[in-house]
Amino acid sequence: MRSILPLMLTAAVFSAACSDDDDTVGPGPQGGLTFASALSSASVKQGGATTIPVVITRSGSFNGVVTLTAENLPTGVTATFEPATATIASGSRVSTVTLNASTTATTSATPTTIRIRASGDGVTSQAQDVALTVTANTVSGFGATASPAAFTLTAGQTATSTITISRQAGFTGGVSFALQGAPTGVTATVTPTSVTGTTAAVSIVTTAATQPGTYQITLTGTATGATANAIPMTLVIVAP
Protein backbone atom coordinates (compact mmCIF):
# COMPACT_ATOMS: atom_id res chain seq x y z
CA MET A 1 0.00 0.00 0.00
CA ARG A 2 1.08 3.54 -0.58
CA SER A 3 2.13 5.80 2.25
CA ILE A 4 2.10 9.62 2.30
CA LEU A 5 4.94 11.52 3.96
CA PRO A 6 3.37 13.14 7.08
CA LEU A 7 5.43 16.10 8.38
CA MET A 8 8.28 14.32 6.59
CA LEU A 9 7.40 11.13 8.43
CA THR A 10 8.02 7.90 6.59
CA ALA A 11 5.75 5.07 7.58
CA ALA A 12 7.36 1.66 7.47
CA VAL A 13 6.51 -1.83 8.56
CA PHE A 14 9.26 -3.15 10.79
CA SER A 15 11.05 -6.08 9.25
CA ALA A 16 12.72 -6.87 12.58
CA ALA A 17 13.00 -5.41 16.07
CA CYS A 18 16.14 -3.35 16.62
CA SER A 19 18.35 -4.35 19.51
CA ASP A 20 21.21 -3.01 21.58
CA ASP A 21 23.75 -4.89 23.64
CA ASP A 22 21.14 -5.66 26.30
CA ASP A 23 18.36 -6.71 23.92
CA THR A 24 17.78 -10.02 22.21
CA VAL A 25 15.72 -10.04 19.04
CA GLY A 26 12.86 -12.50 19.06
CA PRO A 27 11.09 -14.48 21.77
CA GLY A 28 12.81 -16.36 24.57
CA PRO A 29 12.25 -20.03 25.28
CA GLN A 30 9.13 -19.36 27.40
CA GLY A 31 7.66 -16.77 25.05
CA GLY A 32 8.39 -13.19 24.19
CA LEU A 33 7.37 -10.11 22.25
CA THR A 34 8.36 -8.34 19.05
CA PHE A 35 7.41 -5.13 17.28
CA ALA A 36 5.00 -5.76 14.41
CA SER A 37 4.83 -2.24 12.97
CA ALA A 38 5.43 1.45 13.67
CA LEU A 39 7.51 4.29 12.16
CA SER A 40 11.23 4.15 11.44
CA SER A 41 11.73 7.91 10.89
CA ALA A 42 9.93 11.11 11.81
CA SER A 43 10.18 14.88 11.66
CA VAL A 44 8.43 17.45 13.82
CA LYS A 45 8.42 21.24 13.87
CA GLN A 46 9.01 23.29 16.99
CA GLY A 47 5.66 23.74 18.70
CA GLY A 48 4.20 20.73 16.89
CA ALA A 49 3.74 17.02 17.45
CA THR A 50 3.95 13.76 15.58
CA THR A 51 2.29 10.39 16.09
CA ILE A 52 3.92 6.96 16.14
CA PRO A 53 1.46 4.03 15.99
CA VAL A 54 2.86 0.89 17.61
CA VAL A 55 1.79 -2.74 17.21
CA ILE A 56 3.42 -5.58 19.14
CA THR A 57 3.16 -9.34 18.81
CA ARG A 58 3.35 -11.74 21.76
CA SER A 59 4.58 -15.30 21.33
CA GLY A 60 4.78 -18.55 23.26
CA SER A 61 3.28 -18.49 26.73
CA PHE A 62 3.69 -14.73 27.23
CA ASN A 63 0.41 -12.81 27.41
CA GLY A 64 1.33 -10.19 29.98
CA VAL A 65 1.19 -6.42 30.15
CA VAL A 66 3.74 -4.61 27.95
CA THR A 67 5.22 -1.30 29.12
CA LEU A 68 6.45 1.29 26.58
CA THR A 69 9.13 3.92 27.11
CA ALA A 70 10.70 6.54 24.83
CA GLU A 71 14.44 7.04 25.29
CA ASN A 72 17.09 9.54 24.12
CA LEU A 73 14.61 12.30 23.27
CA PRO A 74 16.11 15.64 22.11
CA THR A 75 15.94 18.59 24.50
CA GLY A 76 12.44 20.07 24.44
CA VAL A 77 10.75 16.92 23.11
CA THR A 78 8.50 14.86 25.37
CA ALA A 79 6.51 11.68 24.81
CA THR A 80 2.92 10.90 25.75
CA PHE A 81 1.18 7.57 25.35
CA GLU A 82 -2.26 6.19 24.54
CA PRO A 83 -3.28 4.59 26.83
CA ALA A 84 -1.85 7.21 29.21
CA THR A 85 -0.45 4.46 31.44
CA ALA A 86 2.09 3.71 28.65
CA THR A 87 1.08 0.06 28.77
CA ILE A 88 -0.44 -2.43 26.35
CA ALA A 89 -2.86 -4.57 28.31
CA SER A 90 -2.99 -8.34 28.18
CA GLY A 91 -4.99 -9.28 25.09
CA SER A 92 -4.24 -5.98 23.33
CA ARG A 93 -1.56 -5.35 20.69
CA VAL A 94 -1.68 -1.63 19.98
CA SER A 95 -0.57 1.70 21.42
CA THR A 96 0.19 5.22 20.24
CA VAL A 97 3.25 7.31 21.09
CA THR A 98 2.98 11.06 20.50
CA LEU A 99 6.16 13.15 20.43
CA ASN A 100 5.56 16.78 21.42
CA ALA A 101 8.15 19.44 20.55
CA SER A 102 8.19 22.69 22.52
CA THR A 103 8.60 26.02 20.73
CA THR A 104 12.23 26.04 21.93
CA ALA A 105 13.03 22.39 21.21
CA THR A 106 16.58 21.86 19.98
CA THR A 107 16.72 21.68 16.18
CA SER A 108 19.21 19.71 14.13
CA ALA A 109 19.74 18.90 10.47
CA THR A 110 20.97 15.48 11.56
CA PRO A 111 18.31 13.13 12.95
CA THR A 112 18.49 12.07 16.59
CA THR A 113 18.06 8.35 17.10
CA ILE A 114 15.38 7.88 19.72
CA ARG A 115 14.31 4.49 20.96
CA ILE A 116 10.86 3.06 21.64
CA ARG A 117 11.24 0.19 24.09
CA ALA A 118 8.71 -2.51 24.92
CA SER A 119 9.16 -4.51 28.14
CA GLY A 120 7.24 -7.27 29.90
CA ASP A 121 7.73 -9.40 32.99
CA GLY A 122 9.77 -12.51 32.29
CA VAL A 123 10.60 -11.69 28.67
CA THR A 124 13.49 -9.90 26.95
CA SER A 125 12.74 -6.24 26.22
CA GLN A 126 12.64 -5.19 22.58
CA ALA A 127 13.59 -1.79 21.13
CA GLN A 128 12.93 0.00 17.87
CA ASP A 129 15.00 2.98 16.76
CA VAL A 130 13.29 6.01 15.19
CA ALA A 131 15.31 8.72 13.42
CA LEU A 132 13.73 11.97 14.66
CA THR A 133 14.44 15.37 13.08
CA VAL A 134 13.28 18.57 14.83
CA THR A 135 12.94 21.56 12.49
CA ALA A 136 12.36 25.28 13.07
CA ASN A 137 8.83 26.61 12.96
CA THR A 138 9.18 29.49 10.48
CA VAL A 139 6.58 28.77 7.76
CA SER A 140 2.81 29.21 8.13
CA GLY A 141 1.12 25.82 8.17
CA PHE A 142 -0.15 23.06 10.41
CA GLY A 143 0.73 19.72 11.94
CA ALA A 144 -1.67 16.93 12.86
CA THR A 145 -1.71 13.93 15.17
CA ALA A 146 -4.30 11.34 16.17
CA SER A 147 -4.81 9.56 19.46
CA PRO A 148 -5.17 6.68 19.29
CA ALA A 149 -3.48 6.01 15.93
CA ALA A 150 -3.40 2.21 16.12
CA PHE A 151 -6.46 -0.01 16.32
CA THR A 152 -7.37 -3.68 16.59
CA LEU A 153 -10.84 -4.32 15.17
CA THR A 154 -12.97 -7.28 14.27
CA ALA A 155 -14.19 -6.93 10.70
CA GLY A 156 -17.42 -4.93 10.86
CA GLN A 157 -16.44 -2.80 13.87
CA THR A 158 -15.80 0.96 14.09
CA ALA A 159 -12.99 2.80 15.89
CA THR A 160 -12.91 6.45 16.96
CA SER A 161 -9.97 8.79 17.46
CA THR A 162 -9.28 12.44 18.23
CA ILE A 163 -7.29 14.55 15.75
CA THR A 164 -5.23 17.39 17.20
CA ILE A 165 -4.04 20.20 14.91
CA SER A 166 -1.07 22.41 15.79
CA ARG A 167 -1.26 25.75 13.96
CA GLN A 168 2.09 27.25 13.11
CA ALA A 169 3.34 30.76 12.27
CA GLY A 170 -0.12 32.34 12.22
CA PHE A 171 -1.93 29.75 10.11
CA THR A 172 -5.73 30.01 10.59
CA GLY A 173 -7.18 28.13 7.59
CA GLY A 174 -9.58 25.21 7.56
CA VAL A 175 -8.10 21.71 7.27
CA SER A 176 -9.83 18.82 5.49
CA PHE A 177 -8.86 15.16 5.86
CA ALA A 178 -9.08 12.15 3.55
CA LEU A 179 -8.21 8.50 4.17
CA GLN A 180 -5.63 6.93 1.86
CA GLY A 181 -4.22 3.42 1.51
CA ALA A 182 -7.19 1.75 3.17
CA PRO A 183 -8.16 -1.86 2.36
CA THR A 184 -11.52 -2.81 0.88
CA GLY A 185 -14.42 -2.03 3.21
CA VAL A 186 -12.61 0.61 5.31
CA THR A 187 -13.73 4.25 5.28
CA ALA A 188 -13.19 7.28 7.50
CA THR A 189 -15.47 10.14 8.52
CA VAL A 190 -14.01 13.31 10.04
CA THR A 191 -16.20 15.76 11.98
CA PRO A 192 -16.23 18.64 11.20
CA THR A 193 -15.39 18.20 7.53
CA SER A 194 -13.33 21.42 7.55
CA VAL A 195 -11.48 21.87 10.82
CA THR A 196 -11.01 25.51 11.79
CA GLY A 197 -10.14 24.84 15.42
CA THR A 198 -7.55 22.54 16.94
CA THR A 199 -9.45 19.26 17.34
CA ALA A 200 -11.69 16.97 15.31
CA ALA A 201 -13.17 13.49 15.63
CA VAL A 202 -12.57 10.66 13.18
CA SER A 203 -14.44 7.37 12.85
CA ILE A 204 -12.69 4.45 11.11
CA VAL A 205 -15.40 2.14 9.80
CA THR A 206 -14.85 -1.45 8.67
CA THR A 207 -17.25 -3.93 7.10
CA ALA A 208 -17.58 -7.70 7.06
CA ALA A 209 -15.79 -7.59 3.68
CA THR A 210 -12.57 -6.25 5.26
CA GLN A 211 -9.96 -9.00 5.16
CA PRO A 212 -7.93 -9.84 8.29
CA GLY A 213 -4.41 -8.41 8.33
CA THR A 214 -2.26 -5.48 9.47
CA TYR A 215 -2.61 -2.35 7.35
CA GLN A 216 -0.64 0.90 7.24
CA ILE A 217 -3.05 3.72 6.36
CA THR A 218 -2.82 7.50 6.35
CA LEU A 219 -5.25 10.28 7.13
CA THR A 220 -4.04 13.19 5.01
CA GLY A 221 -4.86 16.78 5.87
CA THR A 222 -4.92 19.55 3.26
CA ALA A 223 -5.49 23.29 3.48
CA THR A 224 -5.22 26.24 1.12
CA GLY A 225 -1.80 27.84 1.33
CA ALA A 226 -0.26 25.11 3.50
CA THR A 227 1.71 21.95 2.88
CA ALA A 228 -0.35 18.77 3.11
CA ASN A 229 0.33 16.63 6.16
CA ALA A 230 -0.66 13.07 6.92
CA ILE A 231 -1.24 11.12 10.08
CA PRO A 232 0.11 7.56 9.95
CA MET A 233 -2.20 4.92 11.36
CA THR A 234 -2.00 1.16 11.80
CA LEU A 235 -5.12 -0.96 11.52
CA VAL A 236 -5.15 -4.59 12.67
CA ILE A 237 -8.21 -6.49 11.41
CA VAL A 238 -9.12 -9.84 12.92
CA ALA A 239 -11.73 -12.29 11.66
CA PRO A 240 -15.19 -12.26 13.33
Secondary structure as GFF3:
##gff-version 3
##sequence-region A 1 240
A	DSSP	beta_strand	10	12	.	.	.	ID=ss1
A	DSSP	beta_strand	31	45	.	.	.	ID=ss2
A	DSSP	beta_strand	49	60	.	.	.	ID=ss3
A	DSSP	beta_strand	66	71	.	.	.	ID=ss4
A	DSSP	beta_strand	77	82	.	.	.	ID=ss5
A	DSSP	beta_strand	87	88	.	.	.	ID=ss6
A	DSSP	beta_strand	94	101	.	.	.	ID=ss7
A	DSSP	beta_strand	112	119	.	.	.	ID=ss8
A	DSSP	beta_strand	126	135	.	.	.	ID=ss9
A	DSSP	beta_strand	141	147	.	.	.	ID=ss10
A	DSSP	beta_strand	150	154	.	.	.	ID=ss11
A	DSSP	beta_strand	158	168	.	.	.	ID=ss12
A	DSSP	beta_strand	176	180	.	.	.	ID=ss13
A	DSSP	beta_strand	187	191	.	.	.	ID=ss14
A	DSSP	beta_strand	199	205	.	.	.	ID=ss15
A	DSSP	beta_strand	213	223	.	.	.	ID=ss16
A	DSSP	beta_strand	226	238	.	.	.	ID=ss17
###
